[in-house]
Amino acid sequence: MSFAFNFCRDNPMAPRRLALAACLACAAVAAQAAEAAAGERRKTAPAAEAATLPAVTVQARREEEKAKDLPFTVNVINDAALEERRLSSLEDVLRGTPGVEVNSWGGAGSANVRIRGVGSLYQSGVDDSSVVVNVDGVSASVSHAGLGTLDVEQVEVLKGPQGTLFGRSSAAGAINIRTHRPELGRWTGSARAEAGSDHQHLAEGALNVPMGETLAARLALRHNAQDYGYDNRLTGKPVSRPADSAWRASLLWQPQAATHVLLRAGRHDARRYQSVMLLRPYGERPGQELDSADPLAGNHFVIEQQALEAQHDLPWARLTSVTSRQRHRLSENNYTGREVMRAWMGMDVTFPLAKREHGRNWNQELRLASLPGSAVFWVAGLDVYRAKWGNVQNQMGQGNGHDLTHNADAAFGEATWPLGASGLKLTAGLRHSRERKSYAGAYSGAAPSDARSLSERHTTGRAGLSWALTPQTSLYATLARGSKAGGFNENATQPADSAPYRPGKVDSLELGAKHEGADGRLRLEAALFSNRVKDDHLLAFDPGTHASWMINANTRSHGLELNGHWRAGAGLTFSGGLAWISGSIRSHAVTNVPAGDVNVGNRLPDVPRLSALLAVQWQRALPAFWGLASPTLNARLSVRHVGKRANDPQNSFDLDSYRKVDLRVGIASGNAEFYIWGDNLANKQYDLYGYYLTHGLVIGAPARGRSFGLGLAYRF
């Protein structure tokens, strides 16, 4: 209630209708609201039929199991929640997950993700990440988190080192994405369309087609676009209207219950994106001065993927093979506006940076696992990965080219054994990896070309002990080690900048408790964690020469996480999460960095001390009106809080805390739902990233301000 009144009082510039709607919604929903149950269809049943929370199952250890049985934290967001929370990209999902930090420059492949304060302080390229994205068993770069989601069934955020089963780039955690797979014998589908302010529009759909007793196919399509959210001040018009389109087709052959073959192929096109560099403070309406009226017209990013999954149940185990191939191409022109160049270089010009990038990778994983329901859970396998990519960059007539290869092989295994009838279970796993990388660079001017290579071996793993106090309550303790391979700077401008940086290692301890109420209406989780990172990767930048290079740095973080869901009855559910994290740099001072020294005790950049999410939703059956059959009201209000955090390793300045308020109200009848929505209702201006260049010059990327619109969804 008080938040609603404060919102109205503190935002006199908000449109009256929106302010009134927000106040009424806050006052009503704060008293009785709830986040929608996972997996519930839009043909919403009466509230009495949804009195309990559904069970949550995950594939966090490559096989289906209950989330409450895992000895580590997993945050789960299913397809219904993605739609109701309007999480249109993986970046949106992660920003709404307490304990996860996202730093994004706005480009199609510019996201950097940390979990619980662990992760590259700034990435040197697509291969430098501490968080892996796994889509249907196929790894992908987390740098592409800004691209739209497509036909997703569930997103699982696995916290803590996941190197045992997910391998490279999972020292901080892993994002496991499960898309909808074809279903035998059923015609099903969905469609959704939205239109909103700032020229926002979305159209997506999926169709499942049965093709006999053993075959089924599924096709999913999506297109969305919107204004960038800031203007070209020289033209008075939005800088651009980024758009992305995607499709995925899958074919399932299941000759018997114990055997299936699944073929997937897809493509994602992103256009008119660029990495954003705006002068802070942004002003009431963020903008930059660009010479061209349509500077981003040629920007284009493409990802193509194919995967083949084959699975067969033996009498004693399940055998799975996943073969995948991925290609990507990037053509991008980034522009620094005149206002930044005047403050930075004393030049009244638009600064262009042209980048062309291409890459491909191939991955084969073969694993053997226990059958569902086995007393001992176990999984073992082999993984082979081959990748090549390269880029060419040109800025102010100075060009540099880089070619890289990455070969990795690994063997892994993990098992969970019950220790008698005491409710104790022991989990232990190991992974041994061999990494081989090579680099070749060519530079403008007199700088010679260079070629380098490295070879590393890593052993990672975890050991955990869980104790089922009751069928509803369990305790656990887990020790884990993760690693991240060393590498080369993909943005080097001279041979000295490409010197290899050392691999990073993470040691993590997590203590936790999980509880599910006997009546199925309550779910609570709590975790304490501590992380020690040796030789994490810090990207240093020289604002005078535009050169960048990598520095290794030790870091430490510890904290507390709480998550809960409560189905209060009468159509009411409350859900939320909270993360408190304290993180700092523990290396001896890193000096001779043009942007400033990095000292022992400095706070980790972009890691807030406190982050939280509170969501309330009200679901209520309504009397018939306008000829609608069994109409149902679905109202959802969420408040996301992100605390103050340091902008960079030097702690040059702080990014302000903020609260983001979102509202969605829908009327469902049968298979259809009409809804209205408002995002960032308080019109809070906050940063997606911030950077201190030099001499008090601060740049960043602002988040989108208040927006609103309407939508229509249909399922059958």
N, C-alpha and C positions, 0 to 999 in steps of 0.2 A: 504494500500500500504506500509506504513512505517513498519508495523509489518512483512510483507513478506520479505522486504529487511533485517530487523534486524535478522530474523530467519536464512536467508542464511549467513549473516555475522558472527553471533555468534555461529554457529554450524559447524565448519570445519570438524568434525569427522563424520557427517552424510553422508550416502551414496549419491553420486552425483545425481543419478537418483531421489531419494526421495527428496533431497533438491531442485532440479530443478522443480520437480512436485509440491512441496509445494509452491515454489515461484510463479510459473505461476498460480496455483490455487488461492493463496491469492490475487495476483494482479488482476486477472480476476473476481473472485467471490466477492471480497470486493467492487467492483464497481457495481455488479449486481447479487445478490444471494438471496436465500430465503429458509426458512425452509418449508418443505412439508406441505401441508394442511392436517389437521386431517381428517382421514377417506377416503382419496383419494386412489383408487386402483392403483396397479402397471401398469395396462393397461392405462397409463396416457393419458388423453385427451390433445388436443392442449392448449397452454397457455391461449388463449382467453376464453376457457370454464371454467377456474379456476381463474377468475378474482377477486372473493370475498372469504373471509374467511368463512368457514362453521360455523354454530351455534354450540355452545358447551353446551351440557347437561350433568348433573351429578346426582348422587344419594347420595349427601353429607348429605341429611336429610332423607335417606332411601327410598325416592320416586323420580321419575324422575322430574327434573326441570332445568331451564336455569341457568347456572353458574352466569350470570350477575345479577340475582335476589337475590343472597345470601348475607347476611350482614356480610361476613367474606371472607378471601382469600382462594381460591382453585386453585392450579396449576394442570393442566390436561395434561397428556401425553397419546395419543391414540396409537392404534396398528401400524399405519403407521409410527409414530414418533419413536416408540420403535425399529422398524426394521431399519429405516433410520439412527437413531443415534446409532444403534448397542448396545442397552441397554439390555444386556443378563441376568441381575439379578435385583432384586429390589434395591440392594445396588447401582448398577450403576445408576438407575433412581434417587435415592435420592441424590447421590453425584453430579448429574448434576442439582439439584434444589437449587437455591440460597436461603439462610435462613435455610437450612437443613444441619445438621452436622452428619457425620457417623464416628464412631470409630470402627474399626474392627481388630481383632487379626488374621484373616485369616482362622479360623476354620469354620466348617459348621454351627455352632450355636453361633457365637461369636460377632455379630454386636450389637452395642449400638447406638441409634439414638436420637438426640436432634433437636428440632425445635425452632428457634428464641432464642436459648440459654437456653431453658427449657428442663430438663430431668435429669435422674440419672447421676451424675458425673462419676461414674463407676457402672455397674450393679453387683448385688450380685448373680444373677441367672436369669432363664428364666421368672420368675414371677415379676421381678423388672424392669419395663419399664414405661416410660412416653408417649410412642407412641404405639398405637395399630394398628395392621394390620387386615383389614377386607376383606376377600376374599368371594365374592358372599354372603355376609351376615353372614359369619362365622368368628369369631375372631381367630387370630393366633399370635404367638410370633414374635416380630420384630427382635429378635436375629437370626432368620433364614433368614434374608434379603439377605445373600450372595448366597442363592440357586437360580438356574435359573428360569426365568419366563416361563410360558407355556400357549400358546393360549390365551393371554391376549387381551381383547378388549380395556381397558382403565385403567389407573392408576390416581387416584385423591388424591392429597396431601392436606389435610385439615389442615389449620394452626390455632393455638389457641386452648384453651381447648374445647374438644368435648365430655365431660362426659355426657351431656344430653342424647344423642342418642347412643353413642358408649361405654359408661360405663367405666369399669375399664381400667387402663393403657392408658388413653387418655388425660392426664393432659396437654401435650404439643401440641397434635394434633392427627390426625388419617390418616392412609393410606387406602383408599378404592380401592380395586382391583376388576374389573369386567371382568370375562372371557367370551369368546364367548359361547352363549347358542345354543342349537339345533334350527333349523328353519324348519317349516313345508313346505312341498311341493317343496323343492329345493335341488338339488345336488350341494354342494359347497365344496371347499377345498383349501388347500395351501400346499406348500412344500418349504423348503429352506435348502441349504447346503453351508458350508463355509470351507475353508482351509487356514491356515496362518502360520506365523513364530511361533517358540517355540512349534511346534507340535499342534497348535490349530486346532481343527476341530469341526464342528457343523452339526447336521442333525435334522430337526424337520419337522413335518407335522400335518395336521388336515384334517378331512373328516366329512362332514355333510351328513347324510343319511336319506331321507324321508321314512317313513314306513306307508303309508296310509294318510288319511286326518287328523287324529288326533294325530299321533305319529311321532317322529323324534329322531334320535340319533346322537351323535357327539363323535368322538374319536380323541385325540391329543397325540402325542408322541414327545419326545425330548431326545437327547443325545449330550453332549459336553464334551470336555476334552482339557487340555493344560498343558505345563510345569508350575511348580510353579513360575518360574521367578527368582529363585536363585539356587546356586549350593551347593552340598556337597563338600567342599574343600578337603576332604580326598580321594575322588574318582574322582573329576573333572567332575562329571555328575550332571544333575539336581536332586534335592532332591527327587522330586516325580512328578507325573503327575496326579493331581486331576481330577476327572470326576464325573459328575452327570447325572442321567437318570430319566425321569419322564413320567408318563402317566396319563391321565384323561379321563374318559368316562362319558357321561351324556345322560339321556333319558328324553324326554319331552312328556307328555300326555296333550293335550289341547282339551277336548271334546267340548268346546264352547269358544267364545272370552273372556268371563268374568271369566273363570276358567282354571287353569293349575296346574299340578303337575310335579315337576322337581327333578329327582334323579341324584346325582353326586357321583362319587367315584374316588379316585386317589391315587397315590403313588409316592414318591420322594426318590431316593437313591443317596447319596453322598459318594464317596469313596476317600481315600488317602488325606483327608484334615487334617491339624493340626493347632493349635494356634501357631503363629510365634513369635519367640523371637530372633532377630538378634542384634548383637553388632553394635552400631552406632559409628562413621560413617561407612557406608556400603562398601565403596570402589567402584571402577568402575563397578564391577560385584558382586552384593550382594551374600553372602554365609555364611555357617556355617559348623563346623566340627562335623560330626556325625559318630559313629563307624560302623553303619550298612549301607550296600549298598542300602537297600530298607526298611527304617525304618517305613514307613507309610502304608505298604502293608495291614495291618489288620484293618485300620481305616475305619469305616462304620457308616453312619448316615441314618436312615430311618424314614420317616413320612408317615403315612397312614391316609386318610380322607374319610369320607362318610357324605353326607348331603342330607336331604329331604326338599324341599320347596313346600308348597302348598299355592295357592292364589286364592281368589274368590272375585269378585266384587258384593257387596250388592247394593241395590238401593241407599243407602246413604253413603257408605264407602267401603274401600278395606280392606279385612281381609287377613293377611299373617302369616303363621307359618313356622319357619325354625328350623329344628332339625339336630344337627350335632354331630359327634363323631370323635375323633382324637387320634392316638397313635403314639408315637415316641420311637426310640431306638438309643442309641449312644454307640459305642465302639471306644475309641480313645486313642492312645499313643502319647503324646506330648514329644518332646525332646528339651532340652536346650543344645546347642553345647558346645564343649570343650573350645572355645575361651571365651564364656561368663562365664563358671564355673571357668576358671583360673582367670579372672578379679574379679569375684564376691566372690568366696569361696576359691580361692587358690588351687583348685582341678583340675587336668588334666583328667577329666572324662566327659562323656556324661550323663546329668541328665535326667532320665526318669520320666514321670508322666502319670500313667495309670488311665483312667477314664471310668466308665461304668454308663450309665444313661438310665432310662426308665420312661415313663409317659403316661398318658391317661387323656382325658377330655371329658365331655359331656355337651352340651349346648342346651337350648331350649328358643327360643324367639317367642313371640306371640304379634303381633301388629295390630292396627286398624288405618287407615289413610284416609284422605279425597280423593275423587276421582280426577283424573286428570282434570284440568280446573276449579276446585272449587274456588270461590271468597276468601274463607278462607282456607289457608293451615294448616293442623293439623295432628299430628301423636301421638299415645299413645300406650303403651305396657308394657309387663312383660318379665323379663329375668331371667333364672335360669342357673347357671353354677356350675359344679362339676368337680374337678380335683385332681389327685394324681400323684406324681412322686417321684423318689428317685435316688440317685447316690452313687457310691462307688469310692473313690479315693485312690491311692497308690503311694507314692513317697518315694524312698530310703528306702523301707521296712516299712514305716509308713502308715497305712491304716485308713480311716475314712469313715463312712457311714451316709447318711442323708435321711430321709423319710419325705415328706411334703404332706399336703392336703390343698385344697383351695375351700371353698364353698361360693358362692355369689348369692344373690337374689336382684332384683331391679324392681322398677316401674318407668316409665318415661312418659313424655309428652311434646310436644312443639307445638306452634301455631303461625301463622302470620296473622294479621288482617289488612285490609286496613282501614285507618282513613279518611273516606269521599272520596271526589274526588280531594284531594290536591296532590296526589301522595305519601303521607306518608303511611308507613306500620310499624306496631309494631310487634316484635317477642319476645316471652317469653317462657321459658321452664324450667322444673325442673326434677331432677332424685334423687330418694332416694334409697340408696344401703345399704345392710348389708353384711359385709365380716367376714368370720370365717376361721382362719388358725390354723394349728397344725404342730408341728415339733418334730421329734425324732432323736437323734444323738448318734452314737457309735464311740468311738475313740480308737486309739492304746495306748499301754502302760497302765499307772496307771490311766489315766483320766476316770472318770465315765461316763456312759451314761446319757443323759438328755432328758427331754420331756417338751415342752412348748406349749402354745396355746394363741390365742388372738381373740378378737371379736371387730369389729368396725362398726360404722354407718357413712355414708357420705351423705350429700345433696349438689348436684352440680346443676348448671344451667347457663342460660344466658338470657340477655335482650338486644334487639337491635332495633334501629330505622333507617329505610331507607327512602330516599326521591328521587323520580324520578323527577329530574329537567326537563328532556325531555325524549322522548322515547329512546334516545341513552345514556343519562348520568344520573348517580345516585350517591348519597352520602349515607354513612352509619356510624353508631357508635354502637359498641357492647361491653357490659360488660359481662365477663364470669368468672365462677369459676370452676376449675377442682380439682380433688383429686387423690391421689395414695395411695393405702393401705400400711400399715406397713407390716413387715414380719420378716423373719429370714435369716441369712447368710447361703447360701447353700454350702459354702466352709469352714465352721468352723472346726478347728482342736482341740478345747477344749470347754467345756461348756461356758466359759466366752465369747467366740467369737460368740455364737449363741443368745446372748441377743436380744430381739426384738427391732427393730428400729421403730421410730414413723412414722405415715402416713404423706405424704406431701400434701400441698395445694397450688394452683396457682390462683392468681387473675390477670385477664388480661383485658386491655382496647385496643380496635382497632378502629381507625378512617380511613375511606377509601373512594375512589372514583373509579368508573368504567365507561368506555366510549367505545362505539362501533360506528364507523363512519356510517353515513347514507347510504353511498354507499357500506358498508360491507367490506371495504378493510383495516380498522384499528381497533385495539383493544388495549386499554390501561387500566392499573390498577395501583393504588398507595395506599399504606397503611402505617400508623403510628401505632406503637404498644408499649405497656409497660407491662411488666410482673413482678409480685412480687411472689416469691416462699418461703414458710415457710416450713422448715424441709425437704428439698430435701435430697437425699441419696448419701452419699460419702463413697466409699470403701477405707478403710485404709489398708496398707500392711506393714508387718514387714519383711524386706529382710533377717534378721538374722534367724528367726524361720519359715519363710514362712507362718505365720499365717495372717489372714485377718479378719476384722470386719467392721461393718457399723457405720457411724457417720452421724447424721443429721446436715444439714447446710442450712442457708437462702441464697437465691440468688436474684439478680435483673437483668433485661435486658430490653432494649428499643432500638428502631431502626426504620428504614425506608425500605420499599420494593417497587420496581418498576418492572412491567412486561409489555411487549408490543409485538404485532405482526402487521406487515404491509405488505400487498400484494401490491407491488409497481407497478405491471403491467408488461406485456411482460414476464411472467413467473417468476417474481422476488418476493421473500418474505424475509423480515428481521424479526428476532425474538430475544428476549433476556430478561434477568432478572437481577436485582441487589438487593443485600441486604446489608445494613449497620447496624451492631449490636454492641452495647456496653453492656457488661455484667460483673458483678462482684459478688464476695462472700460478703455477708453483715453480717454474723454471727460474734459474738465475736470470737477471735482467737481460733482455734482448735489446742490444744497442745498435747504433748506426742505422736505424730505420728512419728514413726521411720524414715520415709522418709522425715520428715520436717514439721514444723508447717504450718497451713493454716491460713492466716491472713485476717483481714477485708480489703477489697479493692482489693484483688487478682483477676485477670481476670479469667473468667470461662474457663476451659480447653477445647481445641479443638474447640473454637468458634472464627472464624476470624472476625476482624473488618469489612472487605469488602470481599464479594464474588459476582461473576458475571458470566453470560453466554451470549455470543453473537454467533448467528448462522445466516449464510447467505446461501441461496440456489438458484440455477438457474435451471429452468425447461424450456426446449426449444425443440420444434419439429424439427427434422432433416430430410433432404432429404433421400429418400430410398437408401440403400446400402446393399451389401451382401445378397440381397433377403429379407431383413427385411421389414415388413409392418409397415408403419407409426412409425419409430423409434423416440424415445424421449430421450433427455439427461437430467439426474438428477444429479446435482453436489451439494454437501453440505460440507461446512466448518464450524467448530465450534471452539471457543476458550473459555475455562473455566479458570477463575482466582479465586484462593483461597488465601487470605491474610495470613500474619504471625499470629500465634496463640500460646497461652500458651500450654505446653504439659500436665500439671497436675495441681491439685488445689494448690499445693505449688508454682507454677510458677517457677519451677526449671530451665527450659530453654524454648526457643521458637522453634516451628516447622516452618521451612522456608515457605515463600509464593511460589506459583508456578503457571505457566500457562500450561494448557494441550491443545494441538492442535490436532484435529481429522479431517480427510478428507474422504469422500466417493463419488465416481463417478460411475454412472451406466448408461447403455443403456437399455431402456425398449422398447419392441415391442410386441403388443398383450397382452397376459397374462403373459409374461415372462420378467425377467430383469437379466442382467449380470452386476456385479459391482466389483470394486476393492476398497480397503479401507486401510487406514493407521491410527493407533492410536498412540497418544503421539509422534507426528512427531519430535518434538524438543528433544526427548529422555530425558525429564526432570525427575530427580530422586526426589521423594517426599514420605512422610510418610503416611501410612494408620493409624498409631497410633505411639506414642512415650511415653516412660516411664523412669523416673529417679529412679533407684534402690537405690543406695547409693554410697557415696565416688566418685562422678563423673562418675559412671557407668550408661550409657544410652543405652537402648534397644529400638527396634521398629520393624515395619514391612514395607518394602519398596513396593511401587506400581510397577507395571510392566513397563518396559521401552518400547522403540519404538517397534511396531509390525505392520505387514502388511499382506494382503492376498487378496483373491478373493472369490466371492460368486455367487450363482444362486438362484433366487426366482421365484416361479410360483404360480399363483392363477387362480381359475376357479369358 
